[in-house]
Amino acid sequence: MFEVHLSQRANKFLNKLDQHISNRIKEKLSSLKNNPIPKDAKFIRRENNDKVFRYRIGDFRALYKVKDVEKIVLIAKIDKRSRVYH
């Protein structure tokens, strides 16, 4: 079982969204506790020995790192598809 942590940046973005959209995204992200790399997640790159993945949630994308040793999924960034990679 992994813990899901939101970065300050991801948390700030979620707080700006409508409540129902924010809840939907949080619900989807919490599913990463049981399966940190679902089949619809895409590997992007490695960063300091951590794997960085992209997870699609409707029109939004979440970029996250899986820290296997600490059993943590760190949600680094959430944004619209057109802006998330910048």
N, C-alpha and C positions, 0 to 999 in steps of 0.2 A: 504494500500500500504506500503510495506516494503522497506527499503534501503538496498542495497547489498554492503558490505565493504569487501575488501581483506586485509588479514593480510600481513605484510611485507614478511613473508615466502612464502605465496601463490603468491604474486606479483612477487617476485624474480624468482620463478619457471616458471611462465608464460612468463617472459621476456627471459628466456633461450630457450624456444620452438620456432619452426618454426612459422612464422607469421600466416599462415592459420590455424594451429592447435590451437594456442593461441586464435585466433578470435573465433573459433568454441566453445572453452571452455567458453570464456567470454560471448558469446551469450547465451549458455545454462544456465550459472549461472545468467544472467540477468533475465531469466524467473522466478527466485525465487522471484522477486519483487512482482509479482501478486499472486503467490502461493508458500509460503515458504516451504511447505511440500507436494511436488507432490507425486503421488501414487508410483513412482519408487524410492523414497528416503527411506532409512532404518534407523530406530532409533537405535543408538549405545549405548548411556549412558546419564546420567545426570552429569553436571559439574557446580557447584555453582548455582543451580536452573535453569540453561539453559539446553535445550535439545540439544544433539549432534547427528547429522545425517550424513549418508554417501550417496553421490549422485554419480551415475555412469555416466560417459561421455566417451563412447568408452572404450579404454584401460586405461583410467585415472579414479581416484576417487577423489572426493572433500569431505573433512570433514568440516562440518560447524555447527555453533551454531545459534539457533533461540532465539533472545532476544525479547520476546513478549511485554514487557513493553515499551521498547524503539523503537519497530518496526524496528529492525535491523537484517539482516542475515549476520553473520560474517563468511567468508570463512577462516577457520584456516589453512588448508593444502590441497595442490593438489599434487598428484604424481601418478606414476604407481601403479597398484593394489598391486604388490608384495612388495612395499616399504611404502605405505601410512600409514600403521598401526604401524610402528615402530617409 
